[in-house]
Amino acid sequence: MKNCQKTSRRRLLKVGVTAVCGLAGCTSLTDRENGGSRSQDATRNTESTSTSSGQIRDGPPEMSGWPLDQYGPRNTCYNPTTSGPSGPVKEAWSTTLATRQSIGQPRGGETVVVQDGTLYTTNGGGIVQAIDTGDGSEVWSRTIALQSGNKRPTIRSLAVMDGRVFVPTGARGSLLTLDANTGETLWETDSTDEGVENPQRYDTPVKGSPTVVDGTVYVGDNRYNIYALDAATGERIWVYTGIEPNRRKINYQLAVHEGLVYTARQALDAETGEIVWDTELPPENSLGGDPTIHGDDLWALRTYALRQLDLKTGEQRSYHGYETDVRTSGSPVAGEGHIYFASKTRKGTVYALPNDPEKISAYLEQPAGRTWQKALAAWQTSSFQGGVAQFQASIADGVLYIRSSLKDRGYLYGVDAATGQRLFEFETSVSSFSSAPIIVDGTIYISTHDGKLFALSEK
């Protein structure tokens, strides 16, 4: 790995750990058999301030734009600093993303992020682009080198923070960091570096979305390895190796809050990588999708249910299950006092579940047979074109923005977050959407599978 040193600055504060190097290297490997405990210095001031509505802000007050895949480190997809369109929208501008000549037709990326007036995105051909949010013109583009044996890098996501763009290339053991102004390489991890212990353990694609908090990058790979890296240098701080047979690949964004790193089923100490709690669910009950933090709880989707876990202990506080023929989809989003999620049906149903501990407790005390949909849901709405097979939504200033897709069309809906009332619908006739909608400075940004990037504003 480039810019890697044998001794981590944080590692000097810890004792009783084993050193390893490579993508798993220049770090401390935690002793998970002892269960671990949260260190006294683990709590960081990452997002402790609240919004005007009383909700904990998803990120520090100075955070601007939409820098991470899920907006902030709590994975809420809620931008409290802006308003978006609340009525019919128009195309402010659109552009076609760059493509690699050997690949042919451009493909839209799954992630769009924005900071300081520049939008960053990827396409299926392994190209990272910076776009001016004012007019859609290209600031720079960077073609990622093809890995031997691969037709193309499988870049699914990226993040931008403090002048750096963090790109999991999808190659084995590779996380690339670029200068946000120029696209030049700042550092890159590589599991094939000399000195790697058990390299096959880390010889696996890095496809998780990076979470950047207080100068540290947290990211997962396809073998449930979790890495903490110095954002400035790429130096390894620690690595957690999820070798248990019931672990799933981490192709989502890890949540980080008050000194803890959360997967969809466990919490790790952000300073050491030690396990704080683990749900220890059997394989058939594996949780998936981006874990979302709202209030004092971690919300995570299971195939047929939404689980609510206590942030500090991992104890299951509530379980909202469907009938066996209805599947959850995508990831829950949180804002305006509610958790929003969807069922995977032909038309799709989106639910708004109020994060009200007293109401949930009263519901759990009711006799069996009373469905949570009727007892708890503030509202539910359906009839989305193409359904919501992969629920991706965002929230800003009381509006929930939901994408849905058919094979050759994309639909974007604006819904009143408090009532579920439909506010507007936008349709593309060229391709379905590939990214979630994000909202920055009153504008919606979203890309399509055929490589089109839209900026939408209110008419």
Helices and strands as residue ranges (DSSP letters): G 11-13, E 18-20, E 27-29, G 32-34, E 89-96, E 112-115, E 118-122, E 127-132, E 138-143, E 159-161, E 164-168, E 175-179, E 185-188, G 199-201, E 211-213, E 216-220, E 225-230, E 236-241, E 255-257, E 260-262, E 266-269, E 275-278, G 283-285, E 288-294, E 297-302, E 305-310, E 316-321, E 327-335, E 338-344, E 349-354, H 357-364, H 372-375, E 379-382, E 393-396, E 399-405, E 410-416, E 422-428, E 438-440, E 443-447, E 452-458
